Amino acid sequence: MQPRDLSAHAPYVPGKGIEEVARELGVEPDELVKLSSNENPHGPSPAAVEAAQSAAEGVHHYPKASHTDLTAAVADRWDVTPEQVWVSPGADGSLDYVSRAVLEPGQEVLVPEPGFAYYSMSTRYHHGEVTTYELHEADGFQQDAATVLSAYDGQRIVYVTSPHNPTGTEFPREELRELLAAVDDDTLVAVDEAYGEYTDRPSAAELLDEYDNLAVTRTFSKAYGLAGLRIGYALVPASWGEVYAQINTPFAANKVGLRAALAALDDDDHVEQSVETAAWAREYMAERLGVPTVDGAGNFLLAAVGGVETDGTDVDAETPGAAVAAAAKRRGVIVRATGSFGLPEHVRISCGTREETRTAVETLNDVFAELGAAAFDPDAAGPPDAAADGGDPSTGDETPQTEGDAS
Ligand SMILES: *Cc1c(COP(=O)(O)O)cnc(C)c1O
């Protein structure tokens, strides 16, 4: 026998792990600068590590109290009821829970293009149909209600990502209100705030009181530095009551992760440091990369490469972005080609520590020149930071003042 027809299911292509790439290149992992998965360059909060270690001793028990405790802390943080907090294995797990709770077979889900692949994947897993709305490079991938509504046709779920991955652009509050007001009452607007900590803008969670068709997803994988522990959550309408109990996979969020997340939630210094470093790195890269970049608010920057002159040695590099990523990898810097997001001529560079970020910029400018990247302007490539200190202070260094080129 065979599984069901999976021909529409594109496999998720994650950024390669650092150990994998190190093995492939025959080097040690610490010789590489890995800026391909939007991970936290500062690592996890020390308090979270300690909590994980002590939780490890109790992993013969199912996670019950740990789940209740994190749910209560998150509810408290957002001023919602515990029933509105759906803790899950990563925010990807939250997307699955939302699909499970909302979708009937054959119903449509509207997702951004370019955009995060898992919205479509989760939809298909749950027998839904995917339709897309387009964000346009010509207007800087701007996000607003009109852009979404131009493709809206009563879909059951509409996904919005703010800050958006991979562009970093945001969906302004007033535009979100306009969208929520314009869609049908039985359309859920799901706002994915995986990078919500990195922006100064208020969370859509503040609107949960006002709208009955809004959900917000957040994660501990990015600013909190716990990607390997897989904890995220959805905040859902109050009217959904006890639905979580009807749809969740029992004990899917693991005890070590839950305890670490609870500790991380309290470590404001760690999050602040992570957010500050990301802001510094975004500006540094925007100012010094010799290609156009998109003004974004995540812990990464999207850069336009344009066409490249490949010499045919890169059999894997079917797109300009992939050719740049492959050449940078040979020089020890791992960035993300964005072909799988629908952007074959871009790369996404995660914000590293100051030292990593400086190395990445120098390496990428070399690669752009070497490959003759069409978007590369050597005069726009800033000099390396003269104040390079080799360390990674989270404060103190002067922040570059020049705005990035918003392509
Ligand atoms: C990273 C990310 C997520 C979720 O990641 P998890 O590790 O599953 O929590 C969700 N949405 C976007 C846009 C992301 O970039």
PDBQT file of the ligand as one rigid body, heavy atoms in Angstrom, charges set to zero:
ROOT
HETATM    1  C1  LIG A 501      11.042  30.414  13.298  1.00  0.00    +0.000 C 
HETATM    2  C2  LIG A 501       9.660  30.699  12.860  1.00  0.00    +0.000 A 
HETATM    3  C3  LIG A 501       8.541  30.081  13.431  1.00  0.00    +0.000 A 
HETATM    4  C4  LIG A 501       8.508  29.022  14.472  1.00  0.00    +0.000 C 
HETATM    5  O1  LIG A 501       9.583  28.383  14.835  1.00  0.00    +0.000 OA
HETATM    6  P1  LIG A 501       9.506  27.275  15.965  1.00  0.00    +0.000 P 
HETATM    7  O2  LIG A 501      10.927  26.938  16.155  1.00  0.00    +0.000 OA
HETATM    8  O3  LIG A 501       8.657  26.146  15.443  1.00  0.00    +0.000 OA
HETATM    9  O4  LIG A 501       8.887  27.905  17.159  1.00  0.00    +0.000 OA
HETATM   10  C5  LIG A 501       7.273  30.455  13.005  1.00  0.00    +0.000 A 
HETATM   11  N1  LIG A 501       7.107  31.381  12.071  1.00  0.00    +0.000 NA
HETATM   12  C6  LIG A 501       8.149  31.991  11.496  1.00  0.00    +0.000 A 
HETATM   13  C7  LIG A 501       7.888  33.024  10.477  1.00  0.00    +0.000 C 
HETATM   14  C8  LIG A 501       9.454  31.660  11.858  1.00  0.00    +0.000 A 
HETATM   15  O5  LIG A 501      10.458  32.266  11.243  1.00  0.00    +0.000 OA
ENDROOT
TORSDOF 0
